[in-house]
Amino acid sequence: MIYDAVRGLLLRVLSAPTQPPDAPAGSPGTTEVFRASKRLLTVRLIGLAIFMAFFALPMLPVLAAGLFSDEPAAMVASVFLITGLVALGLMRWFLIRLDWDMRYYIVTDRSLRIRHGALIIRESTYTFANVQNVSVHQGPIDRLVGIANVRIDTAGGGAPAQGQHGGAGHHGVLVGIENAPEVRDRISTLLRAYRDAGLGDKDDRAHAAAHVTSHVDVLREIRDELRAARAAMSAG
């Protein structure tokens, strides 16, 4: 297929990965891969066709007149414009198909990884320790074709992890998913299981342990002071 050949050549030139990303941190056997629906690709291609139609239709009388003109310059200009329109449409079709083809959403029992793009590759990893909310967003066209976006909102504050973008209020989006509520519920179930198991990043566990230790030390000091006060009262 011509698309596959051009895609392979472009990815080699760009040194872009041709395989799905590695699974993020998680237990063996828990990796699940979600892909954008082909309906998303169909919707975007229909949008391209509508845009090209509205762009080209006003030009049709001029192009037709030029093609059937006795003037060679007008004929050449019309052929040049038609060729340019076709090339533009094919390029946009290729980029839309490539964007859909390069989208990967990978979930484990501890984290989520999203990667998309070829010219500019964006890969983000979200650990369940930082996830605050999982929600479904669906516009009117999405409802019509049966797809939706699943959004992951993480805790604000601090610098984003490697591969993430933005500051406080980081979020990732699984674009164009079929059965989005089921995907949301699956991620929410993994998130609850992760939290119920008391798992967390090493830094979080170390911070919590230090916090508990400081409280224990204070309680011990209070205990020792009460014992000393009791001993003094008994001696008196």
C-alpha positions as CSV (number, residue, x, y, z in Angstrom):
1,M,0.0,0.0,0.0
2,I,1.3,3.5,-0.9
3,Y,0.4,4.9,2.5
4,D,2.4,2.2,4.3
5,A,5.5,2.8,2.1
6,V,5.4,6.6,2.5
7,R,4.7,6.2,6.2
8,G,7.7,3.9,6.7
9,L,10.0,6.2,4.7
10,L,8.9,9.3,6.6
11,L,9.3,7.6,10.0
12,R,12.8,6.4,9.1
13,V,13.7,10.0,7.9
14,L,12.4,11.4,11.2
15,S,13.9,8.7,13.3
16,A,10.4,8.3,14.8
17,P,9.4,5.0,16.6
18,T,7.5,2.5,14.5
19,Q,6.4,0.4,17.4
20,P,4.1,1.1,20.4
21,P,5.7,2.7,23.4
22,D,6.9,0.5,26.3
23,A,4.4,-0.1,29.0
24,P,4.7,2.3,32.0
25,A,5.4,1.0,35.5
26,G,3.0,-1.7,36.6
27,S,2.7,-5.3,37.6
28,P,3.4,-8.0,34.9
29,G,0.3,-9.1,33.0
30,T,-1.7,-5.9,33.7
31,T,-0.9,-4.0,30.6
32,E,-3.9,-3.0,28.4
33,V,-3.6,-1.0,25.1
34,F,-6.4,1.3,23.9
35,R,-6.4,2.8,20.4
36,A,-8.4,5.7,18.9
37,S,-11.4,4.4,17.1
38,K,-11.5,4.3,13.3
39,R,-14.6,6.4,13.6
40,L,-12.4,9.3,14.7
41,L,-10.4,8.9,11.5
42,T,-13.7,8.8,9.5
43,V,-15.0,12.0,11.2
44,R,-11.7,13.9,10.5
45,L,-11.6,12.7,6.9
46,I,-15.2,13.8,6.3
47,G,-14.2,17.2,7.9
48,L,-11.3,17.4,5.4
49,A,-13.6,16.6,2.5
50,I,-16.1,19.3,3.5
51,F,-13.3,21.9,3.9
52,M,-11.8,21.0,0.5
53,A,-15.3,21.2,-1.1
54,F,-16.0,24.7,0.3
55,F,-12.5,25.8,-0.6
56,A,-12.6,24.4,-4.2
57,L,-16.3,25.0,-5.2
58,P,-16.0,28.8,-5.7
59,M,-13.0,28.2,-7.9
60,L,-14.6,25.6,-10.2
61,P,-16.0,28.0,-12.8
62,V,-12.7,29.8,-13.1
63,L,-10.8,26.5,-13.3
64,A,-13.2,25.1,-15.9
65,A,-13.0,28.3,-18.0
66,G,-9.2,28.1,-17.9
67,L,-9.1,24.4,-18.9
68,F,-11.2,25.0,-22.0
69,S,-9.7,28.4,-22.8
70,D,-7.8,29.0,-26.1
71,E,-5.2,30.8,-24.1
72,P,-2.3,28.4,-23.2
73,A,-1.4,30.5,-20.1
74,A,-4.9,30.2,-18.7
75,M,-4.9,26.5,-19.3
76,V,-1.5,26.0,-17.6
77,A,-2.7,28.1,-14.7
78,S,-5.8,26.0,-14.2
79,V,-3.8,22.8,-14.4
80,F,-1.4,24.2,-11.9
81,L,-4.2,25.2,-9.4
82,I,-6.0,21.8,-9.8
83,T,-2.7,20.0,-9.2
84,G,-2.1,22.1,-6.1
85,L,-5.5,21.4,-4.7
86,V,-5.1,17.7,-5.2
87,A,-1.7,17.7,-3.6
88,L,-3.0,19.8,-0.6
89,G,-5.9,17.4,-0.1
90,L,-3.6,14.3,-0.3
91,M,-1.1,15.8,2.1
92,R,-3.8,16.7,4.6
93,W,-5.3,13.1,4.2
94,F,-1.9,11.6,4.9
95,L,-1.3,13.7,8.0
96,I,-4.7,12.9,9.4
97,R,-4.2,9.2,8.8
98,L,-0.7,9.4,10.3
99,D,-2.0,11.2,13.4
100,W,-4.6,8.5,14.0
101,D,-2.1,5.7,13.3
102,M,0.5,7.0,15.8
103,R,-1.9,7.2,18.8
104,Y,-1.3,4.8,21.7
105,Y,-2.9,4.6,25.1
106,I,-1.3,2.1,27.5
107,V,-2.7,1.4,31.0
108,T,-1.2,-0.8,33.8
109,D,-2.4,-1.3,37.3
110,R,-0.2,1.6,38.4
111,S,0.0,4.2,35.6
112,L,-1.1,5.4,32.2
113,R,1.0,6.4,29.2
114,I,-0.2,8.4,26.2
115,R,1.9,8.9,23.0
116,H,0.9,10.5,19.8
117,G,2.5,12.4,16.9
118,A,5.2,11.7,14.3
119,L,6.6,15.1,13.3
120,I,6.5,16.1,17.0
121,I,6.2,13.1,19.3
122,R,4.5,13.7,22.6
123,E,4.6,11.0,25.2
124,S,3.2,11.5,28.7
125,T,3.1,9.2,31.7
126,Y,0.7,9.6,34.6
127,T,1.0,7.6,37.8
128,F,-2.1,6.7,39.7
129,A,-0.6,8.2,42.8
130,N,-1.2,11.7,41.2
131,V,-4.5,11.1,39.4
132,Q,-7.4,13.0,40.9
133,N,-10.2,12.5,38.4
134,V,-11.2,10.4,35.3
135,S,-14.0,11.8,33.2
136,V,-15.6,11.4,29.7
137,H,-16.1,14.3,27.4
138,Q,-18.3,14.0,24.3
139,G,-19.4,16.6,21.7
140,P,-22.4,16.4,19.4
141,I,-20.5,14.9,16.5
142,D,-18.9,12.4,18.9
143,R,-22.3,11.3,20.2
144,L,-23.5,10.9,16.6
145,V,-20.7,8.5,15.7
146,G,-20.4,6.8,19.1
147,I,-17.0,8.0,20.3
148,A,-15.7,10.2,23.2
149,N,-12.6,11.4,24.9
150,V,-11.5,10.1,28.3
151,R,-9.7,12.8,30.3
152,I,-7.2,12.1,33.2
153,D,-6.7,15.0,35.6
154,T,-3.7,14.9,38.0
155,A,-2.8,16.7,41.1
156,G,-1.6,20.3,40.6
157,G,1.6,21.8,42.0
158,G,5.2,21.0,41.5
159,A,7.0,20.4,38.2
160,P,5.5,17.9,35.7
161,A,7.1,14.5,35.3
162,Q,9.3,13.8,32.4
163,G,7.2,13.9,29.2
164,Q,4.3,15.7,30.7
165,H,3.3,19.2,29.7
166,G,2.2,22.3,31.6
167,G,2.3,23.2,35.3
168,A,-0.4,22.8,37.9
169,G,-3.4,20.8,36.8
170,H,-1.8,18.4,34.3
171,H,-4.1,16.3,32.3
172,G,-4.0,13.7,29.6
173,V,-6.7,12.8,27.0
174,L,-7.5,9.5,25.3
175,V,-9.0,11.0,22.1
176,G,-11.6,9.3,20.1
177,I,-12.3,6.2,22.2
178,E,-15.2,3.7,21.6
179,N,-16.9,2.5,24.8
180,A,-15.4,5.5,26.6
181,P,-17.5,4.9,29.8
182,E,-16.2,1.4,30.0
183,V,-12.6,2.6,29.6
184,R,-13.2,5.3,32.2
185,D,-14.6,2.7,34.6
186,R,-11.7,0.4,34.0
187,I,-9.2,3.1,34.8
188,S,-11.2,4.1,37.8
189,T,-11.2,0.5,39.0
190,L,-7.5,0.2,38.6
191,L,-7.1,3.5,40.4
192,R,-9.2,2.4,43.4
193,A,-7.3,-0.9,43.6
194,Y,-4.0,1.0,43.5
195,R,-5.0,3.3,46.4
196,D,-6.6,0.5,48.4
197,A,-3.4,-1.5,48.2
198,G,-1.6,1.5,49.7
199,L,0.8,1.7,46.8
200,G,2.7,4.9,45.9
201,D,5.9,6.3,44.7
202,K,9.0,5.7,46.7
203,D,9.3,9.4,47.5
204,D,5.7,9.5,48.7
205,R,6.2,6.5,51.0
206,A,9.4,7.9,52.4
207,H,7.7,11.3,53.1
208,A,4.8,9.5,54.8
209,A,7.1,7.4,56.9
210,A,9.1,10.4,58.0
211,H,5.9,12.2,58.8
212,V,4.7,9.3,61.0
213,T,8.0,9.0,62.7
214,S,8.0,12.7,63.7
215,H,4.6,12.3,65.4
216,V,5.7,9.2,67.2
217,D,8.7,11.1,68.6
218,V,6.4,13.9,69.9
219,L,4.1,11.4,71.5
220,R,7.1,9.7,73.2
221,E,8.3,13.0,74.6
222,I,4.8,13.7,76.0
223,R,4.7,10.2,77.5
224,D,8.1,10.7,79.2
225,E,7.1,14.1,80.6
226,L,3.9,12.6,82.0
227,R,5.8,9.8,83.6
228,A,8.3,12.2,85.1
229,A,5.4,14.4,86.5
230,R,3.7,11.4,88.0
231,A,6.9,10.3,89.6
232,A,7.5,13.7,91.1
233,M,3.9,13.8,92.5
234,S,4.3,10.4,94.0
235,A,7.6,11.4,95.7
236,G,6.0,14.5,97.2
